[in-house]
Amino acid sequence: MHEGPGIRFFQVDSFTERPFAGNPAAVCLSRTPLPERLMQKIAAEMNLSETAFVLPLHGSFDETTVFRIRWFTPRVEVPLCGHATLAAASILFSEVDNQADSIVFESRSGRLKARRSPEGYTLDFPSNPPRPHPIPDGILQGLGIRGPDSCWLSREAEMLLVPLRSYEEVLSISPDYPRLLDVSDRDGAMGIIITAPGPDRFDFCSRYFGPWEGINEDPVTGSAHTVLAPYWGNVLGKSFFTALQASERTGILHVRIVSRERVELTGKAKLVMKGRLYL
């Protein structure tokens, strides 16, 4: 396939089938490795919560089934990102016309598999179960809530999880981001998940705040569901969930606990923009 000059890029709304909903991610396809500093500059230029950089490891984009993937916010590289991986998979399957039924991404979080699904695309991710942990000083004040007395921490995902009582309480949270940014002793956490039982057909709902990553509120956070799935699996005693991320854009995920080590995230994706970067 003739790919032409420059770096092909795409903007995809993930975990939705409608444009301007779900979570937007940029996907950059590079035939050769890019310097880390350049990837960070491109991510800052894109100014989305995540930009994924995808490199084929054995052959061309439309022929190989193994790719390298890295994810950058406008400020930092992150170890795992669900919605940008879903976006990357959708581009490889639909825009690049890779005919494989499944592909593999090599990443900082190990091997991640993606496959076509009747519900869109399914990602096979590591499970990142949280453990009970004292709430770092300043977190509740930054969220504007009182209680609970403890939270949960997933060191692998670098996320705190704060359970709330209701969907309505999740919707009502309006964080004081400068106050959160002042919290320096977070035990390695780079983001906060708030969660509660979901409304209607949803097993649970959530929102995600990551001001330390340069993202005040992430609209739909696939990686947070690698923490939420084992947490809610213990609470509800089940292994399959329909989940709602209750941001303003909203997103819907189908989540399945495969084993103690793996979870699957399934969702749809909508392409909204494509072009080339000339550097």
Secondary structure, 3 states (H helix, E strand, C coil): CCCCCCEEEEEEEECCCCCCCCEEEEEEECCCCCCHHHHHHHHHHHCCCEEEEEEECCCCCCCCCEEEEEEECCCCEECCCHHHHHHHHHHHHHCCCCCCCEEEEEECCEEEEEEEECCEEEEEEECCCCEEEECCCCHHHHHCCCCCCEEEEECCCCEEEEECCCHHHHHHCCCCHHHHHCCCCCCCCCEEEEEEECCCCCCEEEEEEEHHHCEEEECCCCCCHHHHHHHHHHHHCCCEEEEEECCCCCEEEEEEECCCCEEEEEECEEEEEEEEECC
